[in-house]
């Protein structure tokens, strides 16, 4: 047998076995897959091996139909064996169509094998057009890390893929485009496809601005602290107190996404099949607000081939759960892992997947089932037992993982009058502070943490040993904490969270040391004393 050099190209008695490359998703990441194609004389047959999903086995029929409709090529008559390596990794997705088609064309000598290491991604239609695929960004990242020079992919995936620098992205409308690019070495980068819109700040465009929230100084201060240190929040208040409006304002004071966060968010949304051009053109921090009727799989993530759920879709942003006690207990308890370590684990027969789930969590709830327990303006219709049962729907371990607890009160009569004047265009002298100015303070506090904390962690993410190195408490503050530990049954996790909040308050004030006043303010948010 004579063997030639270059790109897995073998010649055996004028028969050819070749290798081209594609990729398969693995959670929000991807693995490179070698598509080995062997063509030999024999009865017409096509076999795909290497743990392919049924949708991959169907690709031979899509490709056969495609070849009939594309001029200049034909489906070869003979025995074709397609091996997806490594065989131990389960493969799924329609993105293998383009690589398999290329392998068949090269193996049957209808095309020459390119010398540059290229990755082929795309689903083929019967008329030879290329359709959009999911998890494209993760596969392009895997290609760059593996040393590939260029990636061929559908036009609809171009703008998300071009975020990855250092690798050539070639967007194709059809298989004919690919044949032209390979034969004539044409540059088919679609620079004019859906041109990027002017950059806007989604944090302020699509969210409630702090200036629109009249009053609620205690709650807004709490949101500022949460944004600065990455702390989770629970808000308790009767209907109409403004909990939802406050929650929707939090993204407006968060710093804009950095490049690493943009790539991670894009990989998540691409894997979930939820990416859109607005997000590609103007990435903004996610704000997810699932409803109580959501299924566990949609919330945590999962499926035969696990996709991200709401916990992961909120990564680098905000997860808001309104009417928190109304969610099923299974959903509520599933928050323990992401609130503790910022990730969620999904196990399936094919393997275990770790999805990122680091977000600021906001839980909003009424004080009772009717919502008016303790409301001075409405009578509560719940019995004492019903109130107790409602408030105990949230387990202690989940509550202990929430850093800050705030009581949200309705506007007083005087503030309601101010609101009327403000809404009529007669702005009062006490105009509320805008999100933009708050965001400046939040960004400054985060910059301090990035320089001081290990690996640039936010205060909320510090381990116990890391916290002890950056949060020395004065004797008076230690006494206040000890007193609250006795009277309020403050757990060790609760103690740690108070110190973290105090450290964030000190950072907002650009104070090197934590003062007693910082600890006392932190205690107010720990025990919802508004």
NULUMSE-986566 format. One record per residue (C-alpha): residue in three letters; x, y, z; residue number from 0. Coordinates in steps of 0.05 Angstrom, whole numbers. Layout:
// NULUMSE-986566
(ALA (X Y Z) NUM)
...
// end
This chain:
// NULUMSE-986566
(UNK (0 0 0) 0)
(UNK (27 68 -20) 1)
(UNK (17 126 29) 2)
(UNK (23 199 10) 3)
(UNK (35 257 58) 4)
(UNK (-14 311 79) 5)
(UNK (-81 321 114) 6)
(UNK (-97 248 126) 7)
(UNK (-97 233 52) 8)
(UNK (-87 160 35) 9)
(UNK (-84 126 -33) 10)
(UNK (-95 51 -35) 11)
(UNK (-98 18 -104) 12)
(UNK (-131 81 -131) 13)
(UNK (-182 82 -74) 14)
(UNK (-183 140 -26) 15)
(UNK (-198 150 47) 16)
(UNK (-198 222 71) 17)
(UNK (-211 262 134) 18)
(UNK (-246 329 141) 19)
(UNK (-266 363 205) 20)
(UNK (-330 384 240) 21)
(UNK (-351 392 313) 22)
(UNK (-404 370 362) 23)
(UNK (-433 408 421) 24)
(UNK (-417 386 492) 25)
(UNK (-462 429 536) 26)
(UNK (-442 500 521) 27)
(UNK (-374 478 495) 28)
(UNK (-356 435 435) 29)
(UNK (-309 379 414) 30)
(UNK (-273 374 346) 31)
(UNK (-295 313 307) 32)
(UNK (-256 279 251) 33)
(UNK (-303 259 194) 34)
(UNK (-267 201 160) 35)
(UNK (-297 181 92) 36)
(UNK (-277 116 56) 37)
(UNK (-303 104 -15) 38)
(UNK (-295 38 -51) 39)
(UNK (-329 -1 -108) 40)
(UNK (-387 -45 -89) 41)
(UNK (-462 -45 -80) 42)
(UNK (-488 25 -69) 43)
(UNK (-491 37 6) 44)
(UNK (-474 90 58) 45)
(UNK (-458 75 130) 46)
(UNK (-446 126 185) 47)
(UNK (-412 100 248) 48)
(UNK (-380 130 310) 49)
(UNK (-439 140 359) 50)
(UNK (-480 185 314) 51)
(UNK (-548 211 335) 52)
(UNK (-607 190 290) 53)
(UNK (-609 260 260) 54)
(UNK (-537 250 236) 55)
(UNK (-555 182 205) 56)
(UNK (-609 219 166) 57)
(UNK (-557 266 137) 58)
(UNK (-539 216 82) 59)
(UNK (-609 224 53) 60)
(UNK (-606 300 57) 61)
(UNK (-538 299 22) 62)
(UNK (-561 250 -31) 63)
(UNK (-620 295 -47) 64)
(UNK (-576 357 -46) 65)
(UNK (-527 326 -96) 66)
(UNK (-584 314 -145) 67)
(UNK (-601 388 -146) 68)
(UNK (-531 419 -149) 69)
(UNK (-500 422 -218) 70)
(UNK (-430 394 -229) 71)
(UNK (-431 341 -174) 72)
(UNK (-464 273 -166) 73)
(UNK (-472 223 -110) 74)
(UNK (-421 168 -122) 75)
(UNK (-443 97 -136) 76)
(UNK (-406 50 -90) 77)
(UNK (-395 33 -17) 78)
(UNK (-385 94 29) 79)
(UNK (-365 87 102) 80)
(UNK (-365 150 144) 81)
(UNK (-332 146 213) 82)
(UNK (-340 202 264) 83)
(UNK (-280 201 310) 84)
(UNK (-268 196 367) 85)
(UNK (-319 139 368) 86)
(UNK (-327 143 444) 87)
(UNK (-359 213 441) 88)
(UNK (-434 216 426) 89)
(UNK (-447 263 368) 90)
(UNK (-510 302 353) 91)
(UNK (-534 360 311) 92)
(UNK (-544 376 237) 93)
(UNK (-478 413 230) 94)
(UNK (-444 350 203) 95)
(UNK (-480 354 136) 96)
(UNK (-429 401 104) 97)
(UNK (-368 362 128) 98)
(UNK (-397 295 105) 99)
(UNK (-415 325 37) 100)
(UNK (-344 352 29) 101)
(UNK (-315 285 50) 102)
(UNK (-356 247 -1) 103)
(UNK (-337 295 -57) 104)
(UNK (-263 290 -41) 105)
(UNK (-264 214 -31) 106)
(UNK (-299 205 -98) 107)
(UNK (-247 251 -131) 108)
(UNK (-298 305 -150) 109)
(UNK (-258 355 -110) 110)
(UNK (-186 365 -89) 111)
(UNK (-169 364 -15) 112)
(UNK (-151 432 12) 113)
(UNK (-84 439 47) 114)
(UNK (-106 488 102) 115)
(UNK (-137 460 164) 116)
(UNK (-210 479 158) 117)
(UNK (-273 464 198) 118)
(UNK (-340 453 162) 119)
(UNK (-406 469 196) 120)
(UNK (-475 472 166) 121)
(UNK (-541 437 154) 122)
(UNK (-557 424 81) 123)
(UNK (-626 430 50) 124)
(UNK (-647 388 -9) 125)
(UNK (-634 445 -57) 126)
(UNK (-563 456 -32) 127)
(UNK (-575 516 13) 128)
(UNK (-544 521 82) 129)
(UNK (-587 529 144) 130)
(UNK (-570 560 211) 131)
(UNK (-542 515 266) 132)
(UNK (-541 519 342) 133)
(UNK (-479 522 386) 134)
(UNK (-440 554 328) 135)
(UNK (-400 600 373) 136)
(UNK (-375 543 418) 137)
(UNK (-353 504 357) 138)
(UNK (-315 564 328) 139)
(UNK (-280 573 396) 140)
(UNK (-261 499 396) 141)
(UNK (-234 506 325) 142)
(UNK (-190 566 344) 143)
(UNK (-164 530 405) 144)
(UNK (-148 468 362) 145)
(UNK (-107 510 313) 146)
(UNK (-154 512 254) 147)
(UNK (-142 567 203) 148)
(UNK (-213 578 179) 149)
(UNK (-286 557 189) 150)
(UNK (-339 549 135) 151)
(UNK (-409 561 162) 152)
(UNK (-479 586 143) 153)
(UNK (-491 660 130) 154)
(UNK (-540 663 187) 155)
(UNK (-486 644 237) 156)
(UNK (-434 694 211) 157)
(UNK (-444 752 259) 158)
(UNK (-440 710 322) 159)
(UNK (-379 672 295) 160)
(UNK (-341 735 275) 161)
(UNK (-337 755 349) 162)
(UNK (-280 704 354) 163)
(UNK (-216 738 331) 164)
(UNK (-155 702 303) 165)
(UNK (-191 653 257) 166)
(UNK (-219 664 187) 167)
(UNK (-295 659 183) 168)
(UNK (-324 644 114) 169)
(UNK (-399 651 109) 170)
(UNK (-436 610 56) 171)
(UNK (-506 613 27) 172)
(UNK (-502 544 -5) 173)
(UNK (-459 485 -23) 174)
(UNK (-445 519 -90) 175)
(UNK (-411 576 -51) 176)
(UNK (-366 526 -18) 177)
(UNK (-347 492 -83) 178)
(UNK (-331 560 -113) 179)
(UNK (-290 580 -52) 180)
(UNK (-250 515 -52) 181)
(UNK (-238 513 -127) 182)
(UNK (-226 587 -142) 183)
(UNK (-201 607 -73) 184)
(UNK (-253 662 -68) 185)
(UNK (-260 704 -6) 186)
(UNK (-332 695 14) 187)
(UNK (-332 732 80) 188)
(UNK (-401 766 83) 189)
(UNK (-380 832 112) 190)
(UNK (-445 865 90) 191)
(UNK (-492 813 119) 192)
(UNK (-540 846 167) 193)
(UNK (-493 903 183) 194)
(UNK (-483 916 257) 195)
(UNK (-528 969 285) 196)
(UNK (-500 1030 321) 197)
(UNK (-479 1009 390) 198)
(UNK (-528 1026 444) 199)
(UNK (-527 1014 518) 200)
(UNK (-581 962 531) 201)
(UNK (-571 970 605) 202)
(UNK (-606 1037 600) 203)
(UNK (-648 1026 537) 204)
(UNK (-688 965 558) 205)
(UNK (-690 970 634) 206)
(UNK (-724 1015 684) 207)
(UNK (-681 1075 702) 208)
(UNK (-671 1092 775) 209)
(UNK (-696 1162 761) 210)
(UNK (-764 1132 745) 211)
(UNK (-771 1102 815) 212)
(UNK (-797 1153 864) 213)
(UNK (-776 1143 936) 214)
(UNK (-755 1073 958) 215)
(UNK (-687 1100 980) 216)
(UNK (-674 1039 1025) 217)
(UNK (-689 990 969) 218)
(UNK (-649 1029 917) 219)
(UNK (-590 1032 964) 220)
(UNK (-596 957 972) 221)
(UNK (-596 946 897) 222)
(UNK (-533 990 890) 223)
(UNK (-498 948 943) 224)
(UNK (-521 883 909) 225)
(UNK (-496 907 841) 226)
(UNK (-429 929 868) 227)
(UNK (-414 863 904) 228)
(UNK (-455 812 865) 229)
(UNK (-501 798 924) 230)
(UNK (-568 763 920) 231)
(UNK (-632 797 945) 232)
(UNK (-699 779 973) 233)
(UNK (-754 832 972) 234)
(UNK (-816 827 1015) 235)
(UNK (-876 873 1004) 236)
(UNK (-949 875 989) 237)
(UNK (-976 881 917) 238)
(UNK (-963 950 887) 239)
(UNK (-903 966 930) 240)
(UNK (-856 967 870) 241)
(UNK (-817 901 876) 242)
(UNK (-820 885 802) 243)
(UNK (-802 955 781) 244)
(UNK (-742 955 828) 245)
(UNK (-719 887 802) 246)
(UNK (-723 910 729) 247)
(UNK (-679 970 747) 248)
(UNK (-621 928 771) 249)
(UNK (-590 914 702) 250)
(UNK (-589 988 688) 251)
(UNK (-536 1000 742) 252)
(UNK (-492 939 726) 253)
(UNK (-428 952 687) 254)
(UNK (-429 934 613) 255)
(UNK (-406 864 594) 256)
(UNK (-332 854 582) 257)
(UNK (-305 813 524) 258)
(UNK (-300 748 564) 259)
(UNK (-371 755 590) 260)
(UNK (-398 770 520) 261)
(UNK (-367 707 491) 262)
(UNK (-394 665 549) 263)
(UNK (-464 693 542) 264)
(UNK (-463 684 467) 265)
(UNK (-441 611 475) 266)
(UNK (-498 599 524) 267)
(UNK (-552 631 480) 268)
(UNK (-524 598 418) 269)
(UNK (-527 529 451) 270)
(UNK (-598 543 474) 271)
(UNK (-619 565 403) 272)
(UNK (-641 633 431) 273)
(UNK (-589 678 400) 274)
(UNK (-615 738 360) 275)
(UNK (-585 795 321) 276)
(UNK (-603 847 374) 277)
(UNK (-561 810 424) 278)
(UNK (-504 799 374) 279)
(UNK (-503 872 354) 280)
(UNK (-510 900 424) 281)
(UNK (-496 850 479) 282)
(UNK (-531 867 544) 283)
(UNK (-532 834 612) 284)
(UNK (-588 782 613) 285)
(UNK (-650 794 654) 286)
(UNK (-690 729 661) 287)
(UNK (-757 726 696) 288)
(UNK (-786 655 694) 289)
(UNK (-858 643 715) 290)
(UNK (-881 596 771) 291)
(UNK (-908 546 719) 292)
(UNK (-839 532 690) 293)
(UNK (-815 459 687) 294)
(UNK (-753 435 723) 295)
(UNK (-718 420 657) 296)
(UNK (-732 489 629) 297)
(UNK (-707 521 694) 298)
(UNK (-645 479 709) 299)
(UNK (-629 456 639) 300)
(UNK (-631 386 609) 301)
(UNK (-660 345 554) 302)
(UNK (-633 284 518) 303)
(UNK (-574 327 498) 304)
(UNK (-574 379 554) 305)
(UNK (-586 451 537) 306)
(UNK (-580 510 584) 307)
(UNK (-641 528 626) 308)
(UNK (-661 594 658) 309)
(UNK (-607 587 712) 310)
(UNK (-553 588 658) 311)
(UNK (-588 638 611) 312)
(UNK (-584 688 669) 313)
(UNK (-508 679 674) 314)
(UNK (-472 746 681) 315)
(UNK (-539 781 690) 316)
(UNK (-600 779 735) 317)
(UNK (-649 722 752) 318)
(UNK (-714 751 779) 319)
(UNK (-766 704 809) 320)
(UNK (-831 741 825) 321)
(UNK (-881 709 872) 322)
(UNK (-824 665 896) 323)
(UNK (-864 619 943) 324)
(UNK (-911 601 886) 325)
(UNK (-855 563 850) 326)
(UNK (-854 487 859) 327)
(UNK (-809 464 917) 328)
(UNK (-765 426 868) 329)
(UNK (-750 491 830) 330)
(UNK (-736 530 893) 331)
(UNK (-688 477 921) 332)
(UNK (-651 473 855) 333)
(UNK (-625 543 870) 334)
(UNK (-579 517 924) 335)
(UNK (-520 498 879) 336)
(UNK (-518 560 834) 337)
(UNK (-527 607 894) 338)
(UNK (-470 571 929) 339)
(UNK (-418 562 874) 340)
(UNK (-445 595 811) 341)
(UNK (-456 533 769) 342)
(UNK (-507 479 756) 343)
(UNK (-494 405 743) 344)
(UNK (-537 365 695) 345)
(UNK (-525 289 690) 346)
(UNK (-550 246 632) 347)
(UNK (-533 178 603) 348)
(UNK (-484 210 555) 349)
(UNK (-446 243 612) 350)
(UNK (-448 301 661) 351)
(UNK (-448 374 641) 352)
(UNK (-429 434 683) 353)
(UNK (-465 498 661) 354)
(UNK (-444 567 688) 355)
(UNK (-498 600 730) 356)
(UNK (-467 661 763) 357)
(UNK (-519 715 768) 358)
(UNK (-550 764 816) 359)
(UNK (-613 731 843) 360)
(UNK (-674 772 863) 361)
(UNK (-732 737 897) 362)
(UNK (-796 778 907) 363)
(UNK (-854 754 950) 364)
(UNK (-917 778 985) 365)
(UNK (-921 771 1060) 366)
(UNK (-980 722 1054) 367)
(UNK (-1024 687 1002) 368)
(UNK (-1071 747 994) 369)
(UNK (-1012 794 996) 370)
(UNK (-1036 844 1049) 371)
(UNK (-1011 817 1116) 372)
(UNK (-984 878 1153) 373)
(UNK (-1009 927 1100) 374)
(UNK (-1038 989 1135) 375)
(UNK (-1084 1004 1075) 376)
(UNK (-1114 935 1063) 377)
(UNK (-1142 881 1107) 378)
(UNK (-1110 812 1104) 379)
(UNK (-1159 755 1092) 380)
(UNK (-1110 700 1112) 381)
(UNK (-1112 663 1179) 382)
(UNK (-1050 661 1223) 383)
(UNK (-1038 589 1202) 384)
(UNK (-1044 607 1128) 385)
(UNK (-994 663 1137) 386)
(UNK (-946 617 1173) 387)
(UNK (-952 563 1120) 388)
(UNK (-941 613 1063) 389)
(UNK (-879 642 1094) 390)
(UNK (-849 573 1108) 391)
(UNK (-853 552 1035) 392)
(UNK (-781 576 1028) 393)
(UNK (-734 530 1065) 394)
(UNK (-682 557 1114) 395)
(UNK (-622 533 1072) 396)
(UNK (-647 571 1011) 397)
(UNK (-660 635 1051) 398)
(UNK (-592 629 1084) 399)
(UNK (-560 630 1014) 400)
(UNK (-592 697 999) 401)
(UNK (-547 754 1021) 402)
(UNK (-595 812 1030) 403)
(UNK (-667 815 1053) 404)
(UNK (-707 879 1042) 405)
(UNK (-776 901 1063) 406)
(UNK (-807 943 1008) 407)
(UNK (-861 993 1030) 408)
(UNK (-912 1029 989) 409)
(UNK (-904 1103 975) 410)
(UNK (-928 1149 1030) 411)
(UNK (-983 1200 1015) 412)
(UNK (-932 1256 1009) 413)
(UNK (-890 1218 959) 414)
(UNK (-952 1201 919) 415)
(UNK (-965 1276 911) 416)
(UNK (-894 1286 887) 417)
(UNK (-904 1230 837) 418)
(UNK (-965 1264 808) 419)
(UNK (-927 1329 798) 420)
(UNK (-868 1291 767) 421)
(UNK (-913 1252 719) 422)
(UNK (-945 1317 696) 423)
(UNK (-878 1345 675) 424)
(UNK (-869 1390 736) 425)
(UNK (-805 1359 762) 426)
(UNK (-796 1367 836) 427)
(UNK (-732 1396 864) 428)
(UNK (-716 1327 894) 429)
(UNK (-706 1293 827) 430)
(UNK (-686 1220 834) 431)
(UNK (-616 1199 817) 432)
(UNK (-607 1166 749) 433)
(UNK (-581 1096 736) 434)
(UNK (-521 1125 698) 435)
(UNK (-493 1160 759) 436)
(UNK (-505 1099 803) 437)
(UNK (-471 1055 752) 438)
(UNK (-408 1098 758) 439)
(UNK (-403 1083 832) 440)
(UNK (-417 1009 821) 441)
(UNK (-363 1004 768) 442)
(UNK (-313 1039 814) 443)
(UNK (-329 991 871) 444)
(UNK (-321 931 825) 445)
(UNK (-254 958 800) 446)
(UNK (-230 960 872) 447)
(UNK (-251 888 883) 448)
(UNK (-219 866 818) 449)
(UNK (-152 893 840) 450)
(UNK (-156 868 912) 451)
(UNK (-192 801 910) 452)
(UNK (-161 736 886) 453)
(UNK (-174 725 811) 454)
(UNK (-215 789 809) 455)
(UNK (-274 758 847) 456)
(UNK (-332 800 870) 457)
(UNK (-342 803 946) 458)
(UNK (-402 756 943) 459)
(UNK (-359 701 912) 460)
(UNK (-302 702 964) 461)
(UNK (-287 639 1002) 462)
(UNK (-280 642 1077) 463)
(UNK (-204 645 1077) 464)
(UNK (-204 697 1021) 465)
(UNK (-254 739 1059) 466)
(UNK (-213 738 1124) 467)
(UNK (-155 767 1086) 468)
(UNK (-193 828 1059) 469)
(UNK (-245 841 1113) 470)
(UNK (-216 857 1181) 471)
(UNK (-269 880 1230) 472)
(UNK (-261 930 1287) 473)
(UNK (-277 905 1358) 474)
(UNK (-342 945 1361) 475)
(UNK (-367 914 1296) 476)
(UNK (-349 844 1321) 477)
(UNK (-391 858 1384) 478)
(UNK (-450 879 1341) 479)
(UNK (-445 817 1299) 480)
(UNK (-439 772 1361) 481)
(UNK (-501 804 1391) 482)
(UNK (-541 792 1327) 483)
(UNK (-516 720 1324) 484)
(UNK (-548 708 1392) 485)
(UNK (-613 746 1382) 486)
(UNK (-627 733 1308) 487)
(UNK (-598 662 1306) 488)
(UNK (-547 684 1254) 489)
(UNK (-513 623 1222) 490)
(UNK (-440 620 1204) 491)
(UNK (-460 628 1131) 492)
(UNK (-502 688 1151) 493)
(UNK (-444 718 1190) 494)
(UNK (-400 711 1128) 495)
(UNK (-452 744 1084) 496)
(UNK (-459 804 1131) 497)
(UNK (-383 814 1128) 498)
(UNK (-384 809 1052) 499)
(UNK (-440 862 1048) 500)
(UNK (-401 907 1096) 501)
(UNK (-339 899 1053) 502)
(UNK (-379 920 992) 503)
(UNK (-408 981 1028) 504)
(UNK (-336 1001 1046) 505)
(UNK (-316 993 973) 506)
(UNK (-373 1038 951) 507)
(UNK (-346 1090 999) 508)
(UNK (-274 1077 976) 509)
(UNK (-255 1059 1047) 510)
(UNK (-195 1014 1056) 511)
(UNK (-221 987 1122) 512)
(UNK (-290 963 1144) 513)
(UNK (-321 1009 1196) 514)
(UNK (-374 994 1248) 515)
(UNK (-424 1036 1208) 516)
(UNK (-414 991 1148) 517)
(UNK (-429 929 1190) 518)
(UNK (-491 961 1221) 519)
(UNK (-518 979 1152) 520)
(UNK (-503 909 1128) 521)
(UNK (-543 880 1186) 522)
(UNK (-603 922 1166) 523)
(UNK (-604 887 1099) 524)
(UNK (-593 819 1129) 525)
(UNK (-655 823 1171) 526)
(UNK (-700 864 1125) 527)
(UNK (-705 924 1171) 528)
(UNK (-725 979 1123) 529)
// end
